[in-house]
């Protein structure tokens, strides 16, 4: 409960309270580890290797996500939520998101081979691979619009409670807008923070660029593969995909630990952060070796 507003199981009160609820749900959605937002925002923000570009990536992704939420909210108000809330559709979205992620990763790395997945203790060879390509500004927009169709507890509340409660079709899209704006506020700040983190490594500009882009490429590619696998599992074995360990926390996305949560950990921490750290260490070792030889 926040100021009398129930974010766990909200009901219709009035338009003002409903929209405030949607906004607060969006903020919580942006903060909590959501597989439809954090891996993608992290990838594009780190790949921007500056706070400005990271902020831009977070804004573009979230703006496209918000547009999608407005459309879905309006459809839900019109009684058409069944078109995009059935279980198989959600599994297909995971696969589509995964394919788009992997395609973006392949684009950055600039060739057909899988980007090497450097694990702790491995030794990178900076400069030995094909120079990575810059991420395009429209890429997070495509990702945001597609990922928004993924179904979770937050979107279920928007589609089944808040959007249908709007008094007319003219404002049926507003719950989606406010939910998207709440998510946008957090993801934009997160994007700026990730970009700033990537930029402050006390290394030459070209080193920071390559480290950041290789991190983005690996996170997108291997995260995309993981999304595709999860989507296939969700379609073939829905009970396994829905399995989760109850945490007894009445906060959506934190109330249970399941495969979607593990997707976030694998993509952001297991691949993204680990790659960034190992690549940074490799560049520093190379710099020290060059300095020692002089």
Number of C-alpha atoms within 10 A of each C-alpha: 10 8 5 7 16 12 19 15 12 16 17 14 13 12 17 9 15 24 22 16 25 29 22 20 26 26 21 21 27 26 18 16 21 20 23 27 24 21 26 28 29 29 33 33 34 33 31 30 26 24 23 16 21 31 25 22 34 33 27 24 30 30 22 23 30 25 19 22 27 23 16 26 29 25 21 26 27 14 14 14 18 10 11 17 18 11 12 15 18 20 24 18 22 28 23 19 28 26 20 22 29 25 16 24 30 21 18 26 24 17 12 9 8 14 21 14 18 18 14 11 7 12 13 21 12 18 10 7 13 11 15 21 18 15 21 14 15 12 16 28 20 16 25 26 20 19 25 24 21 19 20 17 13 18 24 14 19 27 26 16 19 30 32 23 19 21 12 12 14 10 16 24 26 23 33 30 25 24 30 28 25 24 27 25 18 20 29 24 18 24 31 27 20 26 29 21 17 25 22 13 14 10 14 11 13 9 18 23 23 22 28 29 29 28 33 32 32 29 35 32 31 24 29 28 20 21 28 24 15 23 25 18 15 23 19 13 12 15 11 14 18 11 13 15 10 11 11 9 11 13 16 19 21 16 14 18 14 17 18 21 17 14 22 23 19 19 28 24 15 19 24 27 19 20 27 24 15 20 25 23 14 18 21 17 16 15 13 11 11 10 9 8 6 5
